[in-house]
Amino acid sequence: MLRFLARRAAWFALTTWVVITLAFFLLRAAPGGPFSSERKLHPSVEAALREQYHLDWPLWKQYLHTLGPLNLDERGWLGDGADPFGGVLAGDFGPSMQHRDVSVNDVLASSLPISITLGSLALALALVLGLSAGVASAHSPGSKLDQSVRALATGGLVLPNFVLASLLVLVFAFWIPVLPVAGFGTPRHLVLPSLALALPFAAYIARLSRAGLLETLSKDYIRTARAKGASRARILWKHAMRGALAPVVSYLGPAAAGVLTGSLVIERIFAIPGAGTHFIASALNRDYTLAMGVTVVYAVLVFGFNTLVDVAYTLLDPRLDLEQEA
């Protein structure tokens, strides 16, 4: 296990550096800049702003300044009073270029908990709905309930979350106006966005759990338990569920990544002030530092969650050797 975690730490460092490098150069390759707008700034004002954010430096110096830990001055080396432990690698994303007098870390501190709350609620909802539907479907294969669950799961896989969000807004804003469709502040504001985010993943989990449960119920040890007179409920919940959960757990890593990326659109639709909303705004406004901060934080969350999923998978299937998989 320690060897596996050490390898994961090395891959994490490499992945983080690649993400930072790609984000830095792709952001600056896009047309426009953080101070480009319909209302032109006075040349002297724009020059002062570019100097303040070091955008007048050569690109390689900007990259080193962003990367850290060295905080370069205009001459290209550590300046007087500069923080030798600054930079993105140290978790210091610097000031936002659009939110004046506010650091990117402050923006993330206020918005990231909202996105994590929404994502965690959506993932938990997807697990509850998907596992319940999958177990009910596998319990009576070929029945009308099974056919209904499979049809709904197929529909959930086909429809993207922004279409589901629009349908939910249509139903609960116009036909049955019982839930708020925009804003954040109460648990009721999270119902529709979490549903829109969770339903596609619940559909996939339902299919995985149904297939895994049906395969497990056909094993020899299940037939042995039946021959010994074990009840159907005991066979299902004690003997079969552990094997059926393995493919679901392995899917949680991609599901977490999908929830995080999907929340970018969902937060925008429902006007939720989360990190996803700030990321879209930063991309549109060419706020280099804020876009970099959200990108790196999301990459760290996805990598960390995938590692936790791999560890949890070994608890369900001890035959899996993490040392060989790493």
Contacts in CASP RR format, 6 or more apart in sequence:
PFRMAT RR
TARGET T0000
AUTHOR 0000-0000-0000
METHOD contacts of the structure
MODEL  1
MLRFLARRAAWFALTTWVVITLAFFLLRAAPGGPFSSERKLHPSVEAALR
EQYHLDWPLWKQYLHTLGPLNLDERGWLGDGADPFGGVLAGDFGPSMQHR
DVSVNDVLASSLPISITLGSLALALALVLGLSAGVASAHSPGSKLDQSVR
ALATGGLVLPNFVLASLLVLVFAFWIPVLPVAGFGTPRHLVLPSLALALP
FAAYIARLSRAGLLETLSKDYIRTARAKGASRARILWKHAMRGALAPVVS
YLGPAAAGVLTGSLVIERIFAIPGAGTHFIASALNRDYTLAMGVTVVYAV
LVFGFNTLVDVAYTLLDPRLDLEQEA
1 311 0 8 1.000
1 322 0 8 1.000
3 323 0 8 1.000
3 326 0 8 1.000
4 310 0 8 1.000
4 322 0 8 1.000
4 323 0 8 1.000
4 325 0 8 1.000
4 326 0 8 1.000
5 307 0 8 1.000
7 326 0 8 1.000
8 307 0 8 1.000
8 326 0 8 1.000
12 300 0 8 1.000
12 303 0 8 1.000
12 304 0 8 1.000
15 299 0 8 1.000
15 303 0 8 1.000
16 89 0 8 1.000
16 296 0 8 1.000
16 299 0 8 1.000
16 300 0 8 1.000
16 303 0 8 1.000
17 89 0 8 1.000
19 295 0 8 1.000
19 296 0 8 1.000
19 299 0 8 1.000
20 66 0 8 1.000
20 67 0 8 1.000
20 88 0 8 1.000
20 89 0 8 1.000
20 292 0 8 1.000
20 296 0 8 1.000
21 63 0 8 1.000
23 291 0 8 1.000
23 292 0 8 1.000
23 295 0 8 1.000
23 296 0 8 1.000
24 62 0 8 1.000
24 63 0 8 1.000
24 66 0 8 1.000
24 67 0 8 1.000
24 288 0 8 1.000
24 292 0 8 1.000
25 63 0 8 1.000
27 286 0 8 1.000
27 288 0 8 1.000
27 291 0 8 1.000
27 292 0 8 1.000
28 59 0 8 1.000
28 62 0 8 1.000
28 288 0 8 1.000
30 286 0 8 1.000
32 286 0 8 1.000
33 286 0 8 1.000
34 53 0 8 1.000
34 55 0 8 1.000
34 97 0 8 1.000
34 98 0 8 1.000
34 285 0 8 1.000
34 286 0 8 1.000
34 287 0 8 1.000
34 288 0 8 1.000
35 41 0 8 1.000
35 46 0 8 1.000
35 49 0 8 1.000
35 50 0 8 1.000
35 97 0 8 1.000
36 286 0 8 1.000
41 49 0 8 1.000
47 56 0 8 1.000
49 55 0 8 1.000
50 56 0 8 1.000
53 95 0 8 1.000
53 97 0 8 1.000
53 289 0 8 1.000
54 61 0 8 1.000
54 62 0 8 1.000
54 65 0 8 1.000
54 74 0 8 1.000
55 62 0 8 1.000
57 65 0 8 1.000
57 74 0 8 1.000
61 72 0 8 1.000
61 76 0 8 1.000
64 70 0 8 1.000
64 72 0 8 1.000
64 76 0 8 1.000
65 71 0 8 1.000
65 72 0 8 1.000
65 87 0 8 1.000
66 87 0 8 1.000
66 88 0 8 1.000
66 292 0 8 1.000
67 87 0 8 1.000
67 88 0 8 1.000
67 89 0 8 1.000
68 86 0 8 1.000
68 87 0 8 1.000
68 88 0 8 1.000
68 89 0 8 1.000
68 90 0 8 1.000
69 84 0 8 1.000
69 85 0 8 1.000
69 86 0 8 1.000
69 87 0 8 1.000
69 89 0 8 1.000
69 90 0 8 1.000
70 77 0 8 1.000
70 78 0 8 1.000
70 84 0 8 1.000
71 78 0 8 1.000
71 79 0 8 1.000
71 82 0 8 1.000
71 83 0 8 1.000
71 84 0 8 1.000
71 86 0 8 1.000
71 87 0 8 1.000
72 78 0 8 1.000
72 79 0 8 1.000
72 82 0 8 1.000
73 79 0 8 1.000
73 80 0 8 1.000
73 82 0 8 1.000
78 84 0 8 1.000
83 92 0 8 1.000
85 92 0 8 1.000
86 92 0 8 1.000
87 93 0 8 1.000
87 94 0 8 1.000
88 292 0 8 1.000
88 293 0 8 1.000
88 296 0 8 1.000
91 105 0 8 1.000
91 296 0 8 1.000
92 105 0 8 1.000
93 103 0 8 1.000
93 104 0 8 1.000
93 105 0 8 1.000
93 108 0 8 1.000
93 289 0 8 1.000
93 290 0 8 1.000
93 292 0 8 1.000
93 293 0 8 1.000
93 296 0 8 1.000
94 103 0 8 1.000
94 104 0 8 1.000
94 105 0 8 1.000
94 289 0 8 1.000
95 101 0 8 1.000
95 102 0 8 1.000
95 103 0 8 1.000
95 104 0 8 1.000
95 289 0 8 1.000
96 102 0 8 1.000
96 103 0 8 1.000
96 104 0 8 1.000
96 107 0 8 1.000
96 282 0 8 1.000
96 287 0 8 1.000
96 289 0 8 1.000
96 290 0 8 1.000
97 285 0 8 1.000
97 286 0 8 1.000
97 287 0 8 1.000
97 288 0 8 1.000
97 289 0 8 1.000
97 290 0 8 1.000
98 281 0 8 1.000
98 282 0 8 1.000
98 285 0 8 1.000
98 287 0 8 1.000
98 290 0 8 1.000
99 107 0 8 1.000
99 287 0 8 1.000
99 290 0 8 1.000
104 289 0 8 1.000
104 290 0 8 1.000
104 292 0 8 1.000
104 293 0 8 1.000
107 278 0 8 1.000
107 290 0 8 1.000
108 275 0 8 1.000
108 278 0 8 1.000
108 293 0 8 1.000
108 294 0 8 1.000
108 297 0 8 1.000
110 273 0 8 1.000
111 273 0 8 1.000
111 274 0 8 1.000
111 275 0 8 1.000
111 276 0 8 1.000
111 277 0 8 1.000
111 278 0 8 1.000
112 274 0 8 1.000
112 275 0 8 1.000
112 297 0 8 1.000
114 184 0 8 1.000
114 272 0 8 1.000
114 273 0 8 1.000
114 274 0 8 1.000
114 275 0 8 1.000
115 260 0 8 1.000
115 263 0 8 1.000
115 267 0 8 1.000
115 274 0 8 1.000
115 275 0 8 1.000
115 276 0 8 1.000
117 190 0 8 1.000
118 190 0 8 1.000
118 193 0 8 1.000
118 194 0 8 1.000
118 197 0 8 1.000
118 263 0 8 1.000
118 266 0 8 1.000
118 267 0 8 1.000
118 272 0 8 1.000
118 274 0 8 1.000
119 194 0 8 1.000
119 197 0 8 1.000
119 259 0 8 1.000
119 260 0 8 1.000
119 263 0 8 1.000
121 190 0 8 1.000
121 194 0 8 1.000
121 198 0 8 1.000
122 193 0 8 1.000
122 194 0 8 1.000
122 195 0 8 1.000
122 197 0 8 1.000
122 198 0 8 1.000
122 201 0 8 1.000
122 259 0 8 1.000
122 263 0 8 1.000
123 198 0 8 1.000
123 201 0 8 1.000
123 252 0 8 1.000
123 255 0 8 1.000
123 256 0 8 1.000
123 259 0 8 1.000
125 194 0 8 1.000
125 195 0 8 1.000
125 198 0 8 1.000
125 202 0 8 1.000
126 198 0 8 1.000
126 199 0 8 1.000
126 201 0 8 1.000
126 202 0 8 1.000
126 205 0 8 1.000
126 255 0 8 1.000
126 259 0 8 1.000
127 202 0 8 1.000
127 205 0 8 1.000
127 248 0 8 1.000
129 198 0 8 1.000
129 199 0 8 1.000
129 202 0 8 1.000
129 205 0 8 1.000
129 206 0 8 1.000
130 202 0 8 1.000
130 203 0 8 1.000
130 205 0 8 1.000
130 206 0 8 1.000
130 209 0 8 1.000
131 205 0 8 1.000
131 206 0 8 1.000
131 209 0 8 1.000
131 248 0 8 1.000
133 149 0 8 1.000
133 152 0 8 1.000
133 153 0 8 1.000
133 202 0 8 1.000
133 206 0 8 1.000
133 209 0 8 1.000
133 210 0 8 1.000
134 149 0 8 1.000
134 205 0 8 1.000
134 206 0 8 1.000
134 207 0 8 1.000
134 209 0 8 1.000
134 210 0 8 1.000
134 213 0 8 1.000
135 209 0 8 1.000
135 210 0 8 1.000
135 213 0 8 1.000
135 236 0 8 1.000
135 241 0 8 1.000
136 145 0 8 1.000
136 149 0 8 1.000
137 145 0 8 1.000
137 146 0 8 1.000
137 149 0 8 1.000
137 150 0 8 1.000
137 206 0 8 1.000
137 210 0 8 1.000
138 146 0 8 1.000
138 209 0 8 1.000
138 210 0 8 1.000
138 212 0 8 1.000
138 213 0 8 1.000
138 214 0 8 1.000
138 217 0 8 1.000
138 244 0 8 1.000
139 236 0 8 1.000
140 146 0 8 1.000
141 214 0 8 1.000
149 206 0 8 1.000
149 210 0 8 1.000
150 207 0 8 1.000
150 210 0 8 1.000
152 203 0 8 1.000
152 206 0 8 1.000
153 203 0 8 1.000
153 204 0 8 1.000
153 206 0 8 1.000
153 207 0 8 1.000
154 203 0 8 1.000
155 203 0 8 1.000
156 164 0 8 1.000
156 199 0 8 1.000
156 200 0 8 1.000
156 202 0 8 1.000
156 203 0 8 1.000
157 200 0 8 1.000
157 203 0 8 1.000
157 204 0 8 1.000
157 207 0 8 1.000
159 200 0 8 1.000
160 200 0 8 1.000
161 196 0 8 1.000
161 197 0 8 1.000
161 199 0 8 1.000
161 200 0 8 1.000
161 262 0 8 1.000
161 265 0 8 1.000
161 266 0 8 1.000
162 196 0 8 1.000
162 265 0 8 1.000
162 266 0 8 1.000
162 269 0 8 1.000
164 195 0 8 1.000
164 196 0 8 1.000
164 199 0 8 1.000
164 200 0 8 1.000
165 192 0 8 1.000
165 193 0 8 1.000
165 196 0 8 1.000
165 265 0 8 1.000
165 266 0 8 1.000
165 269 0 8 1.000
165 270 0 8 1.000
166 269 0 8 1.000
168 181 0 8 1.000
168 192 0 8 1.000
168 195 0 8 1.000
168 196 0 8 1.000
169 181 0 8 1.000
169 192 0 8 1.000
169 269 0 8 1.000
172 178 0 8 1.000
172 179 0 8 1.000
172 181 0 8 1.000
172 192 0 8 1.000
173 181 0 8 1.000
179 188 0 8 1.000
179 191 0 8 1.000
179 192 0 8 1.000
180 186 0 8 1.000
180 188 0 8 1.000
180 189 0 8 1.000
180 192 0 8 1.000
181 192 0 8 1.000
181 270 0 8 1.000
182 270 0 8 1.000
182 271 0 8 1.000
183 189 0 8 1.000
183 270 0 8 1.000
183 271 0 8 1.000
183 272 0 8 1.000
183 273 0 8 1.000
184 190 0 8 1.000
184 271 0 8 1.000
184 272 0 8 1.000
184 273 0 8 1.000
184 274 0 8 1.000
189 270 0 8 1.000
189 272 0 8 1.000
192 270 0 8 1.000
193 266 0 8 1.000
193 267 0 8 1.000
193 269 0 8 1.000
193 270 0 8 1.000
193 272 0 8 1.000
196 266 0 8 1.000
196 269 0 8 1.000
196 270 0 8 1.000
197 259 0 8 1.000
197 262 0 8 1.000
197 263 0 8 1.000
197 266 0 8 1.000
201 255 0 8 1.000
201 258 0 8 1.000
201 259 0 8 1.000
204 251 0 8 1.000
204 255 0 8 1.000
205 248 0 8 1.000
205 251 0 8 1.000
205 255 0 8 1.000
208 247 0 8 1.000
208 248 0 8 1.000
208 251 0 8 1.000
209 244 0 8 1.000
209 245 0 8 1.000
209 247 0 8 1.000
209 248 0 8 1.000
211 247 0 8 1.000
212 243 0 8 1.000
212 244 0 8 1.000
212 246 0 8 1.000
212 247 0 8 1.000
213 236 0 8 1.000
213 240 0 8 1.000
213 241 0 8 1.000
213 244 0 8 1.000
215 244 0 8 1.000
216 222 0 8 1.000
216 239 0 8 1.000
216 240 0 8 1.000
216 243 0 8 1.000
216 244 0 8 1.000
217 235 0 8 1.000
217 236 0 8 1.000
217 240 0 8 1.000
221 239 0 8 1.000
222 235 0 8 1.000
222 239 0 8 1.000
222 240 0 8 1.000
225 234 0 8 1.000
225 235 0 8 1.000
225 239 0 8 1.000
226 235 0 8 1.000
230 239 0 8 1.000
242 316 0 8 1.000
243 316 0 8 1.000
243 317 0 8 1.000
245 316 0 8 1.000
246 313 0 8 1.000
246 316 0 8 1.000
246 317 0 8 1.000
249 309 0 8 1.000
249 312 0 8 1.000
249 313 0 8 1.000
249 316 0 8 1.000
250 309 0 8 1.000
250 313 0 8 1.000
252 305 0 8 1.000
252 309 0 8 1.000
252 312 0 8 1.000
253 302 0 8 1.000
253 305 0 8 1.000
253 306 0 8 1.000
253 309 0 8 1.000
256 301 0 8 1.000
256 302 0 8 1.000
256 305 0 8 1.000
256 306 0 8 1.000
256 309 0 8 1.000
257 302 0 8 1.000
257 305 0 8 1.000
257 306 0 8 1.000
260 298 0 8 1.000
260 301 0 8 1.000
260 302 0 8 1.000
261 298 0 8 1.000
263 276 0 8 1.000
264 276 0 8 1.000
264 277 0 8 1.000
264 279 0 8 1.000
264 280 0 8 1.000
266 272 0 8 1.000
267 273 0 8 1.000
267 274 0 8 1.000
267 275 0 8 1.000
267 276 0 8 1.000
267 277 0 8 1.000
268 276 0 8 1.000
268 277 0 8 1.000
268 280 0 8 1.000
271 277 0 8 1.000
275 294 0 8 1.000
275 297 0 8 1.000
275 298 0 8 1.000
276 294 0 8 1.000
278 290 0 8 1.000
278 294 0 8 1.000
279 290 0 8 1.000
279 291 0 8 1.000
279 294 0 8 1.000
279 295 0 8 1.000
279 298 0 8 1.000
281 287 0 8 1.000
281 290 0 8 1.000
282 290 0 8 1.000
282 291 0 8 1.000
282 294 0 8 1.000
283 291 0 8 1.000
310 322 0 8 1.000
310 325 0 8 1.000
311 322 0 8 1.000
313 320 0 8 1.000
314 320 0 8 1.000
314 322 0 8 1.000
END
